[in-house]
Amino acid sequence: MLHRYWLVVAVIWAGALVLTYLNVHAVNTYRQRRQAAETLRMDDRFLKANFGKITQVLQQRARLQKPVESPQLALLALESRLKSLAEAHQLGFVEISTGRDDARFDGMGIQLKLEGTVRDAVAWLNRIEEQHPYLPVIRVRIQRLESGRAFQFDVSLWLRFVLKQDMERS
């Protein structure tokens, strides 16, 4: 008989422990869901309050990458544009080469050799910066030519691009 009482007490305590565990689990689940809902509300408020700024940042980011069908076609068009800009700034265009070996999925290096005055080269670089924000200048090396007044400029640029097919997917 005493043995049965112990068994009943043990079952009651086991039931109490199981109910306590289930209660703690339910409370934790509720707390996690409430935190997730609060996070979503805060994100929603943030997006609504900063929509204009976020839009501006995304537009500026889009300007920093040139949408292209293929990197090779973009490079041909850009070579032509760089040559015409150099001519417009009285710079002699000596050579252009690309770092196709260094090309990545989002950009490639371009090396130019130009000849002219420092003033013309600075004006040309400013024009590149204004008209082609996706084409940052990486390095400029200047050497005086034997002629005296003219200089040779070795300019390294980085063409940042995004494939149009990638833009359509996202």
PyMOL commands that set and color helices and strands:
alter all, ss='L'
color gray80, all
select helices_A, chain A and resi 2-49+51-63+71-88+118-131+164-169
alter helices_A, ss='H'
color red, helices_A
select strands_A, chain A and resi 66-68+92-104+107-116+137-144+151-163
alter strands_A, ss='S'
color yellow, strands_A
deselect
rebuild
show_as cartoon
